[in-house]
Amino acid sequence: MASSNCFVLAIFLALSLLNINVGLAARHLLQMPPALPGVTLPPLPSIPTLPQPTLPTLPTTQPLLPKPGALSPLPTMPTLPTMPSIPPLPSMPTLPSIPTIPTTIPSFPFFSPPPSKTNP
């Protein structure tokens, strides 16, 4: 068991040291002056325009609805029956009152101690 703990500790220590080296290398690279002059990229080619096809016109159709004056009147909604009246709720019975708990502690009578025996 102790050997596995030592192994885990050794791996953790190795990873910690590797991490320090990577951080130092990055700092050195950032502090170095640029070795190459600025490189310019060639300009990107322009995107050619695609030819636009001519779309055929949509065929004209007869209207789906007839003229406004030719419509028949809509049927009327039937009347709903009225709701019967609900009788009033019965009155609630009165609940009994909850007894109260006394908050004072009654005093207990203390008896006087027995007379002490006197030694002659």
C-alpha positions in Angstrom: 0.0 0.0 0.0 2.8 2.3 0.8 4.5 1.7 -2.5 1.3 2.8 -4.4 1.3 6.0 -2.4 4.9 6.6 -3.3 4.2 5.9 -6.9 1.3 8.4 -7.0 3.4 11.0 -5.2 6.2 10.5 -7.8 3.8 10.9 -10.7 2.3 14.1 -9.2 5.8 15.5 -8.6 6.9 14.8 -12.2 3.8 16.4 -13.7 4.3 19.5 -11.5 7.9 19.9 -12.6 6.9 19.4 -16.3 4.3 22.1 -15.9 6.9 24.6 -14.6 9.2 23.9 -17.5 6.4 24.5 -20.0 5.6 27.8 -18.4 9.2 29.0 -18.4 9.6 28.0 -22.1 6.5 30.0 -23.0 7.8 33.0 -21.1 11.2 32.8 -23.0 9.4 32.6 -26.3 7.3 35.6 -25.6 10.3 37.7 -24.6 12.4 36.9 -27.7 12.4 39.5 -30.5 10.8 38.4 -33.7 13.4 36.6 -35.8 11.5 36.9 -39.2 10.3 40.1 -40.7 6.5 40.4 -41.0 5.3 38.1 -43.7 2.5 39.4 -45.9 0.0 37.0 -47.3 -1.1 37.2 -50.9 -4.6 38.8 -51.4 -7.5 36.4 -51.6 -9.1 35.8 -55.0 -12.4 37.5 -55.5 -15.5 35.4 -55.5 -17.0 35.1 -58.9 -20.6 36.0 -59.4 -22.9 33.2 -60.4 -25.4 33.6 -63.2 -28.9 34.2 -62.0 -31.5 31.9 -63.5 -34.7 33.3 -64.8 -37.6 31.8 -62.8 -40.9 31.0 -64.6 -43.9 33.0 -63.6 -46.5 31.3 -61.5 -49.7 30.4 -63.2 -52.7 32.4 -62.3 -55.6 30.4 -60.9 -59.2 31.1 -60.1 -59.8 32.5 -56.6 -60.7 29.8 -54.1 -63.5 31.8 -52.5 -66.4 33.2 -54.5 -67.2 36.9 -54.5 -68.3 38.4 -51.1 -71.9 38.9 -52.1 -72.4 35.2 -53.1 -71.7 33.7 -49.7 -74.6 32.2 -47.8 -75.1 33.5 -44.3 -73.4 31.5 -41.5 -75.6 29.5 -39.2 -76.3 31.0 -35.8 -74.9 29.4 -32.6 -77.5 27.6 -30.6 -78.2 29.0 -27.1 -76.9 27.0 -24.2 -79.1 26.0 -21.4 -78.7 28.1 -18.3 -76.9 26.7 -15.3 -79.1 25.6 -12.4 -78.6 27.6 -9.3 -76.5 26.0 -6.6 -78.0 25.9 -3.1 -76.0 27.8 -0.4 -73.5 25.9 1.6 -74.5 24.8 5.1 -73.1 26.9 7.9 -70.0 25.5 9.6 -70.5 24.1 13.1 -68.6 25.9 15.7 -65.4 24.2 16.7 -64.7 23.5 20.4 -62.2 25.8 22.0 -58.7 24.4 22.5 -57.9 24.2 26.2 -55.0 26.3 27.4 -51.9 24.9 29.0 -51.1 26.5 32.4 -47.8 28.4 32.2 -47.3 28.8 36.0 -45.6 26.1 38.0 -47.6 25.2 41.1 -45.7 25.5 44.4 -45.1 22.3 46.2 -45.3 22.3 50.0 -42.0 21.6 51.6 -42.0 19.8 54.9 -39.8 21.1 57.7 -36.8 18.9 58.3 -36.9 16.5 61.1 -35.5 17.7 64.4 -31.8 17.0 64.8 -30.7 14.7 67.4 -28.7 16.4 70.1 -25.8 14.6 71.7 -25.5 15.0 75.5 
